[in-house]
Amino acid sequence: MASLEFLNGVLAAFTTPALRGVVPQLVGRDQLRQAYATVGSVRNATKILGPNLAGVIVVTTGSGIALAFDALTYLLAAVCPARLPLTGTPPKPRSVTLWSDIRDGWSEFRRIRWVWIGTASFCVINLVQTGTRQIRGPTLTKQLSGETTWGFMLSARGIGLLAASALLYRLTITHLLRLGQLASALTALPLLALGTRMDTPWLIISRPDLRSRHVHHRHRLGDVPP
């Protein structure tokens, strides 16, 4: 399992930046905000349906079948990018070494103050929350009210993400990064609800995640100042 997760991380390191970078080759710069919001809405809608479907599969057929079905969806998704009508011209490869490229990237990373500050803050958030939520979250939820509650909590998170994506499709916010950082602080609520052993309704209410990844996508493109 650890080896598979290592391979999964390696593959994600390639696919995640590529999938984000392909959007500007599909639409014009004036349509980027709507495009990212649309992509985020579809992704977040699956986070509402996915946990419920996964719960049904686990209960009826078992966890192994659920994991196999999940793997099949990844294979199907891999076919879709090959059919994208890319119109942009990819950048020409530069005649530089890997280490010089890494050195230049590190210098650029340190030069832009809001980039490394934001990165450091999310490093702390992931360090504190991710392991706690993924490992202790299901266990504590099962002890409090049963296995199905965790599925409801994941779906509630998807609803929050979908709501944020739909809102950002229509609104133009000047300081998106500040809003994203502020919303990130709200992710402490579900951990507090679990730690204090609140009832099921409070667990579900505290779970919606209003942090749309679209907030951070626009900054990667330099579309707006932080």
Summary of the structure (lengths in Angstrom):
residues: 226
radius of gyration: 19.5
end to end distance: 39.1
largest distance: 59.6
contacts: 581
relative contact order: 0.13
helix: 80%
strand: 0%
